[in-house]
Amino acid sequence: MAWVTAATDWHDWHLPYDDDTSPLSRRLRLVQQHINDWLDRRSDPLLWVVSVCAGQGRDLIGALAPRPDADRVRAELIEYDPRNVAAARAGIAAAKLTGFTVTHADAGDFAAYRMVVPADLVVLAGVLGNISEQDVRATIDAMPRLCAPDATVVWTRTRRDPDLTPAVRGWFAAAGFAEEAFDAPSDVLFSVGVHRFHGQPRQAPSNGRIFTFAG
Ligand SMILES: C[S@@+](CC[C@H](N)C(=O)[O-])C[C@H]1O[C@@H](n2cnc3c(N)ncnc32)[C@H](O)[C@@H]1O
């Protein structure tokens, strides 16, 4: 997976996805599997999904494109880089995912979520490794304001030293989530977690900072 520096180009960050054997592609397949598992489990006729810092949306688009029941899903992909916004919109059009939209906005502010919460699935991929430890905690604490009852959060986080994932898993538990999966392959540094919300949803404010993205 690309090392993130202050000058990370968030468009080029996606290039390892073109190599099926890259750790980023392996991580993508796990995230997509968890998205599929979530949708298989839910029989609701209409479900709401939000992707925080969605990038080019490869996880949701790739998971939903082949599914005959994709029209059950209304997804909002929130992304800041205009090139990634354009790529995500092109991917959505090519896959004919009519229930998907991309919002060009700062996902670190509650204002970006006005139209899509409470959500039944929150995709939090590539976020928790790019914000401060304090903001990781604040973002997890904010999840009950984004989640509908019984919602699922699929998240990723590097286990590069110092590995914050034990704390992340504890913070999800403290915020009212039960762990459904934690994938941490021994030959790579990424991890993918799945947590299911059993707490009380809370009202999201109309605006206010959740996190500030590094780089
Ligand atoms: C590590 S990448 C992850 C992309 C995607 N979620 C994935 O896993 O493939 C982080 C993404 O966050 C976007 N980003 C950075 N700051 C943001 C912000 N304040 N609001 C929304 N997106 C942001 C970047 O442009 C980049 O596409």
The ligand as an SDF file (V2000), in Angstrom:
LIG
                    3D

 27 29  0  0  0  0  0  0  0  0999 V2000
   -6.7710    6.7420    1.4260 C   0  0  0  0  0  0  0  0  0  0  0  0
   -7.8630    7.3180    0.1880 S   0  0  0  0  0  0  0  0  0  0  0  0
   -9.2180    6.1810    0.3620 C   0  0  0  0  0  0  0  0  0  0  0  0
  -10.1520    6.1830   -0.8130 C   0  0  0  0  0  0  0  0  0  0  0  0
  -11.2410    5.1130   -0.7610 C   0  0  0  0  0  0  0  0  0  0  0  0
  -12.0480    5.2250    0.4380 N   0  0  0  0  0  0  0  0  0  0  0  0
  -10.6240    3.7420   -0.8430 C   0  0  0  0  0  0  0  0  0  0  0  0
  -10.4190    3.0960    0.2030 O   0  0  0  0  0  0  0  0  0  0  0  0
  -10.3460    3.3100   -1.9680 O   0  0  0  0  0  0  0  0  0  0  0  0
   -8.4810    8.7620    1.0020 C   0  0  0  0  0  0  0  0  0  0  0  0
   -9.4460    9.6010    0.1440 C   0  0  0  0  0  0  0  0  0  0  0  0
   -9.9320   10.6670    0.9600 O   0  0  0  0  0  0  0  0  0  0  0  0
  -10.0750   11.8210    0.1560 C   0  0  0  0  0  0  0  0  0  0  0  0
  -10.1440   12.9750    1.0550 N   0  0  0  0  0  0  0  0  0  0  0  0
   -9.1260   13.6170    1.6900 C   0  0  0  0  0  0  0  0  0  0  0  0
   -9.6070   14.5860    2.4800 N   0  0  0  0  0  0  0  0  0  0  0  0
  -10.9670   14.5500    2.3540 C   0  0  0  0  0  0  0  0  0  0  0  0
  -12.0290   15.2920    2.9260 C   0  0  0  0  0  0  0  0  0  0  0  0
  -11.8050   16.2830    3.8100 N   0  0  0  0  0  0  0  0  0  0  0  0
  -13.2950   15.0010    2.5530 N   0  0  0  0  0  0  0  0  0  0  0  0
  -13.5470   14.0080    1.6620 C   0  0  0  0  0  0  0  0  0  0  0  0
  -12.5710   13.2590    1.0810 N   0  0  0  0  0  0  0  0  0  0  0  0
  -11.3020   13.5320    1.4290 C   0  0  0  0  0  0  0  0  0  0  0  0
   -8.8630   11.7580   -0.7470 C   0  0  0  0  0  0  0  0  0  0  0  0
   -9.0240   12.5780   -1.8880 O   0  0  0  0  0  0  0  0  0  0  0  0
   -8.8030   10.2660   -1.0730 C   0  0  0  0  0  0  0  0  0  0  0  0
   -9.5550    9.9810   -2.2240 O   0  0  0  0  0  0  0  0  0  0  0  0
  1  2  1  0
  2  3  1  0
  2 10  1  0
  3  4  1  0
  4  5  1  0
  5  6  1  0
  5  7  1  0
  7  8  2  0
  7  9  1  0
 10 11  1  0
 11 12  1  0
 11 26  1  0
 12 13  1  0
 13 14  1  0
 13 24  1  0
 14 15  1  0
 14 23  1  0
 15 16  2  0
 16 17  1  0
 17 18  1  0
 17 23  2  0
 18 19  1  0
 18 20  2  0
 20 21  1  0
 21 22  2  0
 22 23  1  0
 24 25  1  0
 24 26  1  0
 26 27  1  0
M  CHG  2   2   1   9  -1
M  END
$$$$
